Amino acid sequence: MSLGVLLIIILTTILLIILGVNKFNQHPLLMLILGSLLVGTLAGMEMEELISLITSGFGSILQGIGLIVVFGSIIGLLIEQSGALNVIAYHIVKLLGAKRLVTALGVLGALVSIPVFCDSGFIILSGLSKSLSNRENRAILHLSLASGLIITHTLIPPTPGPLVVAGNLGMADAIGLMMVMGFIVTIPVLGVSIYFSKRQGKNITLEEDEQQEKLEPAMSLLAAIHPILVPILLIAAASVVNLMRVEAAWLVVLGNPNIALAAGVVLGIIQVSYKYTIKAQKPLITKAVEQAGPIVLITGAGGAFGAVLKATPLTELIKETFGSNLDSIPLILFMSYLIAALLKTSQGSSTSALVIASAIMAPILASLSGISTFQYVLVALATGGGAMTVSHANDSYFWVVTQFSGFSMKQGYRGLTIITFMQGLTCLASVFLLYFISQFF
């Protein structure tokens, strides 16, 4: 099978999933499973192997983020019901003013996603958009936060994806430079994401929220934010410990996202206990679990679809097609971006795209001579740009954002998908600009 034929199969299946959900009003869970069966069958897989891939893919993605989604949903509802989100919103408004809320949430997302997976970051922070929606369009705020989170998720260590890229490319000693350059590239990409969040968000109409309470500092900022802050700090500390190879097993355990978010749940329960008795808290937690259920199932179906796509010969065909005749840095940068973008668009996971694309590029780079450490970093950042291009129906983050924001699938495409496309292109353009500037030094 040629690369062209396989891409036609994948793109046609993605189109059928979109049509099934939007045009024929079918549930995304059903369409993603049917899409997995269709791709696997047309790619020539045995039915027994295909079913195994679907079930293992469904389970593996839930193993990674299932509890994170549930715990994050509980934390979000608890701090919302405790009034903490209004306190956080009050301080944001006081510090920045109402005109800068979109920028504030974009920057907040970019900072949080450096140590935290964007999925759990959005789950924890998305309630801020609701608390601030009486001062700004809620869809715009959701998009700014979501797009800010995905930037550093693919560009800046110690997020796992960029760390793996550094390892695959043999540049573990250059992680500090990668972080610095990642921050530089993040600035224009964040600017574009904020601009398109405003542009696309103003065309998205969401159901009216209940009237928001007046923003008043009912508790201190630290008391309000600690169920969010503690998990983030634990995860960040564990990432730093792993990065520096320091012996601190207890911190690594506490910094596991599942454990860290479980700690956030406990802190959220303590926080909300000032307003609700223990008996009254049970319905709150039940509601949060019910809200997380559909997201977990759809995310699992996306994992099944991704597992089937990974089992196709896509990676080998890309390597056969593009793995030779690369004799210039600009071409290498473009190919790194394109391979990661194809993988991201076809199988959904940014981390998988980063891992596979960097593994493909590593032997190509090793076969060339005269490539500097700075240029290796640019290749890593170009790969990161591809890994954010684009978020759509087979991406678990797409479903986390749409479900927690109240977007329809069509609104998700109109918002997050378009924004991530523009983010990826901006990242690539920024990397090229840095390369050409470096030629003068």
C-alpha positions in Angstrom: 0.0 0.0 0.0 1.3 3.4 -0.9 1.4 6.5 1.4 -1.2 8.2 -0.8 -3.7 5.4 -0.6 -3.3 5.1 3.2 -3.7 8.9 3.6 -6.9 8.8 1.5 -8.3 6.0 3.7 -7.5 7.9 6.9 -8.7 11.3 5.7 -11.9 9.7 4.3 -12.6 8.0 7.6 -12.0 11.2 9.5 -14.5 12.9 7.2 -17.1 10.2 7.7 -16.7 10.5 11.5 -17.3 14.3 11.2 -20.3 13.8 9.0 -21.7 11.1 11.2 -21.6 13.3 14.3 -22.6 16.6 12.8 -24.9 15.6 9.9 -26.5 12.4 11.2 -26.4 13.3 14.9 -24.6 10.1 15.9 -22.7 9.8 19.1 -18.9 10.4 18.8 -18.2 7.2 20.7 -20.0 5.1 18.1 -18.5 6.9 15.1 -14.9 6.6 16.4 -15.3 2.9 17.0 -16.8 2.4 13.5 -14.0 4.6 12.1 -11.4 2.3 13.8 -13.0 -0.7 12.2 -13.1 0.9 8.8 -9.5 2.0 8.8 -8.2 -1.3 10.1 -10.3 -3.3 7.6 -9.2 -1.2 4.6 -5.6 -1.4 5.7 -5.7 -5.2 5.5 -5.7 -6.1 9.2 -7.1 -9.4 10.5 -10.3 -8.9 12.4 -9.0 -10.6 15.5 -5.9 -8.3 15.5 -8.2 -5.3 14.8 -10.5 -6.0 17.8 -7.5 -6.5 20.0 -6.1 -3.1 18.9 -9.4 -1.3 19.5 -9.8 -2.8 23.0 -6.2 -2.3 24.0 -6.2 1.3 22.6 -9.4 2.1 24.5 -7.9 0.8 27.7 -4.5 2.2 27.4 -5.7 5.8 26.9 -7.9 5.5 30.0 -5.1 4.0 32.0 -3.2 7.2 31.2 -5.8 9.9 31.7 -9.0 8.2 33.0 -8.5 9.0 36.7 -7.0 12.4 35.8 -10.3 13.4 34.0 -12.4 12.2 36.9 -10.3 13.8 39.6 -10.0 17.0 37.6 -13.7 17.1 37.2 -14.2 16.7 40.9 -11.7 19.5 41.7 -13.3 21.8 39.2 -16.8 21.3 40.6 -15.7 21.5 44.3 -13.8 24.8 43.9 -16.6 26.2 41.9 -19.2 25.4 44.6 -16.9 26.6 47.3 -16.8 30.1 45.7 -13.0 29.8 45.1 -13.3 30.5 41.4 -15.0 33.8 42.0 -12.1 34.7 44.3 -9.5 33.8 41.6 -11.5 35.7 39.0 -11.7 38.7 41.3 -8.0 38.9 41.7 -7.4 38.4 37.9 -9.8 41.3 37.2 -8.2 43.4 39.9 -4.7 42.8 38.6 -5.2 43.0 34.8 -8.5 44.7 34.2 -11.4 43.4 32.2 -9.8 44.2 28.8 -6.9 41.8 29.4 -8.8 38.7 30.5 -8.3 36.8 27.2 -4.6 37.4 27.3 -4.4 36.5 31.0 -6.0 33.1 30.4 -3.8 32.4 27.4 -0.7 33.1 29.4 -2.0 31.2 32.4 -2.6 28.1 30.1 0.9 28.4 28.6 2.6 28.5 32.1 0.5 25.7 33.6 1.1 23.3 30.7 4.9 23.3 31.1 4.7 20.8 34.0 1.1 19.5 33.5 -0.6 17.7 30.6 -2.9 20.1 28.8 -5.8 17.7 29.3 -5.7 18.0 33.1 -4.7 21.6 33.0 -7.8 22.5 31.1 -10.0 20.4 33.3 -8.7 22.2 36.4 -8.8 25.7 35.0 -11.8 25.8 32.7 -14.1 26.8 35.5 -12.4 30.2 35.5 -14.0 30.9 32.1 -17.4 30.5 33.6 -16.7 32.7 36.5 -15.4 35.4 34.2 -18.0 35.1 31.5 -20.0 38.0 32.8 -17.1 40.2 31.7 -16.1 38.5 28.5 -17.4 36.1 25.9 -17.1 32.6 27.5 -16.3 30.9 24.3 -13.3 33.3 23.7 -12.0 32.6 27.2 -12.3 28.9 26.8 -10.4 29.0 23.5 -7.7 31.3 24.8 -7.1 29.0 27.8 -7.2 25.8 25.7 -4.9 27.1 23.0 -2.4 28.5 25.5 -2.2 25.1 27.2 -1.4 23.2 24.0 1.6 25.4 23.0 4.0 24.6 25.8 2.6 21.0 25.9 4.5 20.4 22.7 7.4 22.8 23.0 8.9 23.2 26.4 10.4 20.6 28.8 9.8 19.1 31.3 6.5 18.2 29.6 7.1 14.5 28.6 6.7 14.9 24.9 9.5 17.6 24.4 11.7 15.6 26.8 11.3 12.5 24.6 12.2 14.5 21.5 15.4 15.8 23.2 16.3 12.2 24.0 15.5 10.8 20.6 17.5 13.5 18.9 20.5 12.9 21.2 20.4 16.4 22.7 19.6 15.6 26.4 22.5 18.0 27.3 20.7 20.8 25.5 17.4 20.8 27.4 18.2 24.2 28.9 18.7 25.7 25.5 15.5 24.0 24.3 13.5 25.5 27.2 14.9 29.0 26.4 14.2 28.8 22.7 10.8 27.2 23.5 9.8 30.2 25.5 10.9 32.5 22.6 8.8 30.6 20.1 5.9 30.5 22.5 5.5 34.3 22.5 4.4 34.7 18.8 2.4 31.5 18.9 0.6 32.7 22.0 -0.1 36.0 20.3 -1.7 34.3 17.3 -3.7 31.9 19.5 -5.1 34.9 21.5 -6.0 36.7 18.3 -7.8 33.7 16.7 -9.5 32.9 20.0 -11.1 36.3 19.8 -11.8 36.0 16.1 -13.3 32.5 16.2 -14.8 32.7 19.7 -17.1 35.7 18.9 -18.9 33.5 16.3 -19.6 30.7 18.8 -22.8 31.0 20.8 -23.1 28.9 23.9 -26.1 28.4 26.2 -26.6 31.0 28.8 -25.0 30.3 32.2 -26.9 30.9 35.4 -26.4 34.4 36.6 -22.9 34.7 38.1 -22.4 35.8 41.6 -20.8 39.2 42.2 -17.0 38.8 42.3 -16.0 39.3 45.9 -12.9 38.1 47.8 -14.7 35.7 50.2 -11.4 34.1 51.0 -7.7 34.8 50.4 -6.2 34.0 46.9 -4.0 31.3 48.4 -6.9 29.6 50.2 -8.9 29.7 46.9 -6.2 28.4 44.6 -4.5 25.7 46.7 -6.6 22.8 45.4 -5.3 23.8 41.9 -1.8 25.0 42.9 -0.8 22.0 45.0 -1.2 19.4 42.2 0.6 21.7 39.7 3.5 22.2 42.1 3.8 18.5 42.9 3.8 17.5 39.3 6.3 20.3 38.5 8.6 19.3 41.3 8.6 15.6 40.2 9.4 16.7 36.7 12.4 18.7 37.9 13.6 15.9 40.1 13.4 13.5 37.2 15.1 16.0 34.9 18.0 16.5 37.4 18.2 12.8 38.2 17.9 13.5 41.9 17.0 10.7 44.3 13.6 11.6 45.8 11.3 8.7 45.3 8.7 10.1 47.6 8.4 13.3 45.6 8.2 11.3 42.3 5.3 9.3 43.8 3.5 12.5 45.0 4.2 14.1 41.7 2.4 11.4 39.7 -0.5 13.2 38.1 -3.0 10.7 39.5 -1.7 11.1 43.0 -1.3 14.9 42.7 -4.8 15.4 41.5 -6.1 13.0 44.2 -4.5 15.3 46.7 -6.2 18.2 45.0 -9.5 16.4 45.5 -8.9 16.1 49.2 -8.0 19.8 49.5 -11.1 20.6 47.5 -13.3 18.6 49.9 -11.7 20.4 52.8 -12.3 23.8 51.1 -15.9 23.1 50.2 -16.6 21.8 53.8 -17.0 25.4 54.9 -20.2 25.6 52.8 -21.4 22.0 52.6 -21.7 19.3 55.2 -20.1 15.9 54.5 -23.6 14.5 53.6 -24.2 17.4 51.2 -20.9 16.9 49.5 -21.9 13.5 48.1 -24.3 14.8 45.4 -21.5 17.3 44.3 -19.0 14.5 43.8 -21.6 12.3 42.1 -22.4 15.1 39.7 -18.7 15.6 38.9 -18.3 11.9 38.2 -21.3 11.9 35.9 -19.9 14.9 34.0 -16.6 13.1 33.5 -18.2 9.8 32.4 -19.0 10.8 28.7 -15.6 12.4 28.4 -13.8 9.3 29.6 -15.7 7.1 27.2 -15.2 9.4 24.1 -11.5 9.8 25.0 -11.2 6.0 25.2 -12.8 5.7 21.7 -10.3 8.2 20.4 -7.5 6.1 21.9 -8.9 3.1 20.1 -8.9 5.0 16.8 -5.3 6.2 17.4 -4.1 2.6 18.2 -5.5 1.3 14.9 -3.8 4.2 13.0 -0.5 3.5 14.7 -0.7 -0.1 13.6 -0.9 0.8 10.0 2.3 1.2 8.0 2.0 5.0 8.1 5.3 5.7 9.9 7.2 3.4 7.6 5.7 4.8 4.4 6.5 8.4 5.6 10.1 7.4 6.2 10.4 5.7 2.9 8.9 8.7 1.1 10.7 11.5 2.9 13.7 9.8 4.5 16.3 10.6 1.8 17.6 13.5 -0.2 17.4 15.9 2.8 20.5 18.1 2.4 19.6 21.5 3.9 18.5 22.7 7.3 15.4 24.5 6.1 14.2 21.3 4.4 14.9 19.3 7.5 12.9 21.7 9.6 10.0 21.6 7.2 10.0 17.8 7.1 10.2 17.5 10.9 7.1 19.7 11.0 5.3 17.9 8.3 5.9 14.4 9.6 4.7 15.4 13.1 1.7 17.2 11.7 0.7 14.2 9.6 1.0 12.0 12.6 -0.8 14.4 14.9 -3.7 14.9 12.5 -4.0 11.2 11.7 -3.8 9.6 15.2 -4.6 12.4 17.6 -1.9 12.3 20.3 0.6 15.2 20.4 2.9 13.1 22.5 2.8 10.2 20.1 3.4 12.5 17.2 6.5 13.9 19.0 7.8 10.5 19.8 7.4 9.0 16.4 8.4 12.0 14.4 11.6 12.5 16.4 12.4 8.8 16.1 12.0 9.1 12.3 14.2 12.2 12.1 16.9 11.0 14.4 18.7 8.6 11.9 18.3 11.2 9.2 20.0 13.9 11.3 22.7 11.4 12.4 23.6 10.7 8.8 24.4 14.4 8.2 27.4 16.4 9.3 27.9 19.9 10.6 24.5 20.4 12.3 25.0 22.5 15.4 23.2 22.1 18.8 21.2 25.2 18.1 19.9 23.6 14.8 19.1 20.4 16.7 16.9 22.5 19.0 15.2 24.2 16.0 14.4 20.7 14.7 12.9 19.8 18.0 10.8 23.0 18.0 9.6 22.4 14.4 8.6 18.9 15.5 6.6 20.5 18.4 4.9 22.8 16.0 3.8 19.9 13.9 2.5 18.1 17.0 0.0 20.8 17.7 -1.3 20.7 14.1 -4.2 20.0 14.4 -6.6 19.1 17.2 -9.8 17.4 16.0 -12.1 14.4 16.6 -9.4 11.8 17.2 -7.6 13.9 19.8 -8.5 13.3 23.5 -7.8 17.0 24.2 -10.4 18.0 21.6 -13.0 16.2 23.5 -11.9 17.4 26.9 -12.1 21.0 25.6 -15.4 20.7 23.8 -17.2 18.7 26.6 -16.0 21.0 29.5 -16.6 24.1 27.4 -20.1 23.1 26.2 -19.0 23.3 22.6 -20.7 21.1 19.9 -18.3 19.2 17.7 -18.9 21.7 14.9 -18.0 24.6 17.3 -14.9 22.7 18.4 -13.8 22.5 14.7 -14.6 26.2 14.2 -12.6 27.2 17.2 -9.9 24.8 18.5 -9.1 23.1 15.2 -8.6 26.3 13.3 -6.6 27.9 16.1 -4.3 24.9 16.4 -3.8 24.9 12.7 -2.7 28.6 12.8 -0.6 27.9 15.9 1.4 25.2 14.1 2.0 27.4 11.1 3.1 30.2 13.3 5.5 27.9 15.2 7.1 26.8 11.9 7.4 30.3 10.7 9.0 31.4 14.0 11.5 28.5 13.8 12.4 29.4 10.2 12.9 33.1 11.3 15.2 32.0 14.1 17.2 29.9 11.7 17.7 32.7 9.2 18.6 35.2 12.0 21.2 32.7 13.3 22.9 32.8 9.9 24.1 36.3 10.6 26.0 35.2 13.7 
